[in-house]
Amino acid sequence: MIYTITISISVLIAINFLLLKFSCNKTTRKQKENKRPVVLSERITIVSEPQELAPTGS
């Protein structure tokens, strides 16, 4: 009984690994070239406005 369960699980695991091996997507994808220059030192300051809390009713 235990041998049957062990063999069945082993076969299912082996089939799973075979399916994983042969179902991988092997196509190569071309990366889009970024034509914009990279700016690393630009700083943006955002002035936050005070927020008023809405009444909750509790």
C-alpha positions, 0 to 999 in steps of 0.5 A: 500500500505504502509502496503504491502511494510512494511510486504514484507520487514519484511518477507524478512528480517526474511528470511534473518536472518533464512538463516544466522542462518542455513548457518553458518559453524560450523565445528571446525578447528585444528590449526597447531602446530608451532614447531619452537621456538619463538625468540623475541629479534633478530635484523636484520639490513639492509644496504640500498644502494642509489638509482638512479632515472630513467629519466622520460622524462617530 
